[in-house]
């Protein structure tokens, strides 16, 4: 997988990028415990602090939004000092936030602990910076490497909810949060030592920071291209959030047991892992833009299929296909950025892109619920999701056409 070779004294050995890849995957998977723990404990937290379900959902929204905002800052730190610096901050912030939430006496303290410590200073360092960093260590198989690291979020979704729920039933949510904090600190902090090397590509790029810039990637200004990537990320994730956040409620509205909805969500995440890894192979052959367009079109078709799916068999099939269609979308943004921007800008630019995907997930989940409240069904929610997916596809088509025209 690696194309790193020992060509200079002190260079990383050829196997080191693979070690770094595995380390990054473990860190992202471990860091995902906080996000899924917040989801699992929503009901007991709502009961203990005496707040409604809507208010009890605020910590999750804060976690996602602050995690996205912090990703931009952490990306800049990674560009300047290497990923070890933001990773150290994140591996302290995440367990600190979980521990702080466990001892919160007021609901606002619970929100601040998760939003500021676990989100802004925690998960922000273990998503965008990790994806950008691993892209420096691979060339021919860069897409696969990035996809593997980002798959950690889906692995966390498959691993942590049942563990958290079992501990919650046995010990309560406060002790569960303390145990997660201890486990995070004990596992993640030692792993950071494996990230001490800087990639040769980043060192060379930093040495040439004062050289002329990248000019006009795809025939537009760098700022315009960045804005288009961010808009595309917002659109795809608003669309993506509708079924992911509301599938359980949608299934129960159709008269089926909630356990079927939970199984469909697990199926989405499971097939999403397959899709995410597969998209890495695909992007290494056809490029990030085409891979993104493929995922966008398939996701739009699957979202429309949800409108007509009303039997359990159809719902399971559509959920599986949805996971297969959308899993490779988010990693494509990192590949696109690494293709059209200088290496020393990767951290902050990937951070901006991931900020808008995080915001899209938070906004999309809320929009789907708000449209349901207005109309009494999820039909309008899925139509709205398709609309934002079309926006995403239109942006990608525009960029792909620019790339084709310039390459001709």
C-alpha positions in Angstrom: 0.0 0.0 0.0 2.8 2.4 0.9 5.0 4.2 -1.6 7.3 5.5 1.1 10.9 4.4 0.7 14.1 5.0 2.7 15.8 7.4 0.4 17.4 9.8 2.9 18.9 9.4 6.4 16.2 9.3 9.0 13.4 8.7 6.5 10.5 6.6 7.7 10.9 2.8 6.9 8.6 1.5 4.2 6.3 -0.2 6.6 5.8 2.8 8.8 2.9 4.4 6.8 0.9 1.2 7.4 1.6 1.4 11.1 0.5 5.0 11.0 -2.7 4.0 9.1 -3.7 1.4 11.7 -2.9 3.9 14.5 -5.1 6.6 12.9 -7.9 4.1 12.4 -7.8 3.0 16.1 -7.7 6.6 17.3 -10.8 7.6 15.2 -12.7 4.5 16.3 -11.9 5.1 20.0 -12.7 8.8 19.6 -16.1 7.9 18.2 -17.2 6.5 21.6 -18.0 10.0 22.8 -20.4 10.8 19.9 -22.3 7.5 20.2 -22.4 7.6 24.0 -24.2 11.0 23.8 -26.8 9.5 21.6 -27.3 6.4 23.7 -27.8 8.2 27.0 -30.2 10.8 25.6 -33.3 9.4 27.4 -31.7 8.9 30.9 -30.1 12.3 30.7 -33.4 13.9 29.7 -35.0 12.3 32.7 -32.3 13.1 35.2 -32.0 16.8 34.3 -35.7 17.3 33.7 -35.5 18.5 30.1 -37.4 17.5 27.0 -36.1 15.3 24.2 -35.5 18.3 22.0 -33.4 20.1 24.6 -31.6 16.8 25.5 -30.5 16.6 21.9 -28.5 19.9 22.2 -25.3 18.2 23.5 -25.2 16.1 20.4 -25.7 19.1 18.1 -23.1 21.1 20.1 -20.7 18.1 19.9 -21.1 18.0 16.1 -20.9 21.7 15.4 -18.0 22.5 17.7 -16.2 19.4 16.4 -16.5 20.8 12.9 -15.4 24.3 13.9 -12.5 23.0 15.9 -11.4 20.8 12.9 -10.4 23.9 11.0 -8.1 25.1 13.8 -6.7 21.7 14.4 -6.1 21.3 10.7 -4.0 24.5 10.7 -2.0 23.1 13.6 -1.4 19.9 11.8 -0.3 21.8 8.7 2.2 23.7 10.7 3.5 21.3 13.4 2.3 17.9 12.2 -0.7 15.9 13.3 0.8 14.8 16.7 0.1 18.3 18.2 -3.7 18.3 17.5 -3.9 14.6 18.3 -2.4 15.2 21.7 -5.0 18.0 22.4 -7.8 15.7 21.2 -6.7 12.7 23.2 -6.8 14.9 26.3 -10.0 16.8 25.4 -12.2 13.8 24.7 -11.8 11.9 28.0 -11.8 15.2 29.9 -15.1 16.1 28.4 -16.6 12.7 29.1 -15.4 12.9 32.7 -16.7 16.5 33.1 -20.1 15.4 31.8 -20.2 12.5 34.2 -19.9 14.9 37.2 -22.1 17.7 35.8 -24.7 18.9 38.3 -26.6 21.1 35.9 -27.6 20.4 32.3 -25.6 23.4 31.0 -22.5 21.9 32.6 -23.2 18.7 30.8 -23.5 20.6 27.5 -20.3 22.6 28.0 -18.2 19.5 28.9 -19.3 17.7 25.8 -19.4 20.7 23.4 -16.2 22.4 24.4 -13.9 19.7 25.7 -15.1 16.6 23.8 -16.2 18.4 20.7 -14.2 21.6 20.1 -10.9 20.3 21.7 -11.5 16.6 21.2 -13.2 15.0 18.2 -12.1 18.0 16.1 -8.5 16.7 16.2 -9.4 13.1 15.3 -11.3 13.4 12.1 -10.2 16.0 9.5 -6.6 16.2 10.7 -6.2 12.5 10.7 -7.7 12.2 7.2 -5.5 14.9 5.9 -2.4 13.5 7.5 -2.7 10.0 6.2 -3.1 11.4 2.7 0.5 12.6 2.9 1.8 9.1 3.4 0.3 7.4 0.4 0.2 8.2 -3.3 -1.1 5.4 -5.5 -3.4 4.2 -2.8 -4.2 7.5 -1.2 -7.9 7.0 -1.7 -7.9 3.7 0.1 -5.8 5.0 3.0 -8.1 8.0 3.6 -11.2 5.8 3.3 -9.8 3.3 5.9 -9.2 6.1 8.4 -12.6 7.7 8.0 -14.2 4.3 8.3 -13.3 4.6 11.9 -16.5 6.6 12.5 -18.6 3.7 11.1 -16.7 1.1 13.1 -17.4 3.2 16.2 -21.1 3.2 15.3 -21.0 -0.6 15.1 -18.9 -1.1 18.2 -19.8 1.5 20.9 -23.7 1.7 21.2 -24.1 -1.9 22.5 -21.2 -1.5 24.8 -22.5 1.8 26.2 -26.0 0.4 26.5 -24.8 -2.6 28.4 -22.8 -0.5 30.8 -25.7 2.0 31.1 -28.0 -0.8 32.2 -25.5 -2.2 34.7 -24.0 1.0 36.2 -25.9 4.1 35.1 -24.8 6.7 32.6 -22.5 8.7 34.9 -20.3 5.7 35.8 -20.4 4.7 32.2 -19.0 8.0 31.1 -16.2 7.8 33.6 -15.2 4.3 32.4 -15.2 5.5 28.8 -13.0 8.5 29.8 -10.5 6.2 31.5 -10.5 3.7 28.6 -9.9 6.5 26.1 -7.0 8.0 28.0 -5.3 4.6 28.6 -5.6 3.5 24.9 -5.3 6.8 22.9 -2.5 8.7 24.7 0.1 6.0 24.3 -0.8 5.6 20.6 0.1 9.3 19.9 3.8 8.4 20.2 3.5 6.6 16.9 2.6 9.8 15.1 5.8 11.7 15.9 7.2 11.6 12.3 6.3 14.3 9.8 5.6 13.1 6.2 8.3 14.0 3.7 5.7 15.6 1.4 4.6 18.0 4.2 8.2 18.9 5.1 9.0 19.7 1.5 5.8 21.7 1.1 6.5 23.7 4.3 10.0 24.5 3.1 8.5 25.9 0.0 5.6 27.8 1.6 6.8 31.1 0.2 6.8 29.8 -3.3 4.0 30.9 -5.7 0.6 29.4 -4.9 -1.4 26.8 -6.8 -2.8 29.4 -9.2 -6.4 28.7 -10.3 -7.3 25.0 -9.6 -9.9 23.9 -12.1 -9.8 27.4 -13.6 -11.3 29.1 -10.5 -9.7 30.8 -7.6 -8.7 28.6 -4.6 -11.3 30.3 -2.5 -14.1 29.6 -5.0 -13.1 26.0 -5.2 -13.1 25.7 -1.5 -16.5 27.2 -1.2 -17.9 24.9 -3.8 -16.5 21.9 -2.0 -18.0 23.1 1.3 -21.4 23.7 -0.4 -21.3 20.2 -1.9 -20.4 18.8 1.6 -23.3 20.6 3.2 -25.8 19.4 0.5 -24.8 15.8 0.6 -24.9 15.5 4.4 -28.2 17.3 4.8 -29.5 14.6 2.4 -27.6 11.8 4.2 -28.9 12.7 7.6 -32.6 12.2 6.9 -32.6 8.4 6.8 -29.8 8.0 9.2 -31.3 10.1 12.0 -35.0 9.3 11.4 -35.1 5.7 10.1 -36.3 4.3 13.4 -39.1 6.8 13.7 -40.0 6.3 10.1 -40.3 2.6 10.5 -42.5 2.9 13.6 -44.7 5.3 11.7 -45.3 2.6 9.1 -46.5 0.3 11.9 -43.4 -1.8 12.4 -41.4 -2.5 15.6 -38.6 0.0 16.5 -36.1 -2.9 16.6 -36.5 -3.2 12.8 -35.6 0.5 12.5 -32.5 0.0 14.7 -31.5 -3.0 12.6 -31.8 -1.0 9.5 -29.6 1.7 10.9 -27.0 -0.9 11.8 -27.3 -2.3 8.3 -26.7 1.2 6.8 -23.5 1.5 8.9 -22.4 -2.0 8.1 -22.8 -1.6 4.3 -21.4 1.9 4.7 -18.1 0.3 5.9 -18.0 -1.8 2.7 -18.8 1.2 0.6 -16.2 3.4 2.3 -13.4 0.9 1.7 -14.7 0.2 -1.8 -14.7 3.9 -2.7 -11.1 4.1 -1.7 -10.2 1.5 -4.4 -12.5 3.3 -6.9 -11.0 6.8 -6.2 -7.5 5.5 -6.7 -8.6 4.5 -10.2 -11.0 7.2 -11.4 -10.2 10.1 -9.0 -12.0 11.8 -6.2 -14.4 13.9 -8.4 -15.8 11.0 -10.3 -16.1 8.9 -7.1 -18.0 11.7 -5.4 -20.3 12.0 -8.4 -21.0 8.3 -8.4 -21.9 8.3 -4.7 -24.0 11.4 -5.1 -26.1 10.0 -7.9 -26.6 6.6 -6.2 -27.6 8.4 -2.9 -30.2 10.5 -4.7 -31.7 7.4 -6.3 -31.8 5.6 -3.0 -33.4 8.5 -1.2 -36.2 8.5 -3.8 -36.6 4.8 -3.3 -37.4 5.5 0.4 -40.5 7.4 -0.7 -42.0 4.2 -2.1 -40.6 1.6 0.4 -43.4 0.6 2.8 -42.7 -3.1 3.4 -40.1 -4.5 5.7 -38.3 -6.3 2.9 -38.1 -3.1 0.8 -37.0 -1.0 3.7 -34.2 -3.4 4.5 -33.1 -3.5 0.9 -33.2 0.2 0.5 -31.3 0.7 3.8 -28.6 -1.6 2.6 -28.3 0.1 -0.7 -28.3 3.5 0.9 -25.3 2.5 3.0 -23.5 1.2 -0.1 -24.2 4.5 -1.9 -23.3 7.1 0.7 -20.3 5.5 2.5 -17.7 6.8 0.0 -18.9 10.4 -0.3 -17.2 12.1 2.6 -13.7 10.6 2.0 -13.9 11.9 -1.6 -13.6 15.5 -0.4 -10.2 14.8 1.1 -9.0 13.2 -2.1 -10.3 16.2 -4.1 -8.5 18.6 -1.8 -5.2 16.7 -2.0 -5.5 16.7 -5.8 -6.1 20.4 -6.4 -4.5 22.1 -3.4 -0.9 22.3 -2.1 0.0 19.6 0.5 0.8 22.2 3.2 -2.8 23.5 3.0 -4.5 20.0 3.4 -5.2 20.2 7.1 -7.1 23.4 7.1 -8.9 22.9 3.8 -10.0 19.4 4.8 -11.1 20.9 8.1 -13.3 23.4 6.3 -14.8 20.7 4.2 -15.5 18.5 7.2 -17.0 21.4 9.1 -19.7 21.7 6.5 -20.3 18.0 6.4 -20.7 18.0 10.2 -23.1 21.0 9.9 -25.0 19.2 7.2 -25.6 16.2 9.4 -26.8 18.4 12.2 -28.9 20.6 10.0 -30.3 17.7 8.0 -31.5 15.8 11.0 -33.2 18.9 12.3 -34.8 19.7 9.0 -36.2 16.2 8.5 -37.8 16.4 11.9 -39.2 19.9 11.4 -40.7 19.0 8.1 -42.3 15.9 9.7 -43.8 18.2 12.4 -45.3 20.5 9.7 -46.7 17.7 7.5 -47.2 14.7 9.7 -45.1 12.4 7.5 -41.6 11.9 6.3 -42.5 12.3 2.6 -41.5 16.0 2.6 -38.4 15.2 4.5 -37.2 12.7 1.9 -38.1 15.1 -1.0 -36.1 17.8 0.8 -33.2 15.4 1.1 -33.3 14.7 -2.6 -33.3 18.4 -3.4 -30.1 19.0 -1.4 -28.6 15.9 -3.0 -29.3 17.4 -6.4 -27.5 20.5 -5.3 -24.5 18.4 -4.4 -24.5 16.5 -7.7 -24.8 19.8 -9.7 -21.7 21.2 -8.0 -19.8 18.0 -8.6 -20.9 17.9 -12.3 -19.7 21.5 -12.7 -16.3 20.7 -11.2 -15.9 17.5 -13.2 -16.7 19.4 -16.5 -14.1 22.0 -15.6 -11.5 19.3 -14.9 -12.3 17.5 -18.2 -12.1 20.8 -20.2 -8.8 21.8 -18.7 -7.4 18.3 -19.3 -8.4 18.2 -22.9 
